[in-house]
Amino acid sequence: MPVVHTAITTDPIDQSRLEALVSSAHAGARVSFAGLIRDHDEEAEGTVVGLDYSCHPDAERFLADVAAAVATELDPEGKAILAVEHRVGSLAVGQVAIVAVAASAHRHEAFGLCQALVDRVKAEVPIWKHQHEKSGRASWSNLGLPR
């Protein structure tokens, strides 16, 4: 099965554990992405100090469906292996919010799978962030509302 693990978690994400889950003798390449909380954002008016992530009750199902769709569309032979976790709860600048890992026979496939997985998770999984700024200002983003 090309998707070996998907999860929404309140715990810190162990990137090494996810990398181990996708390791196989077939894989000549493994690409990992870790999305970190940064101190700036185009929607922020000042310095970002942290985020509170929340999600829809079915977010884990959405995450699994997105990972399966990426695997099916970009690896129809089913030889690549994917894993992804997204964290929810309060996160400070520098902490890891998402880790996605793709392993495949060749590097170009692994890069493409990992990027597509992260892009689709960000676009399609109902996870929202409440961004906190140093000034005390807070704003929601990724709610799917018109701007």
Disulfide bonds with the S-S distance in Angstrom:
none
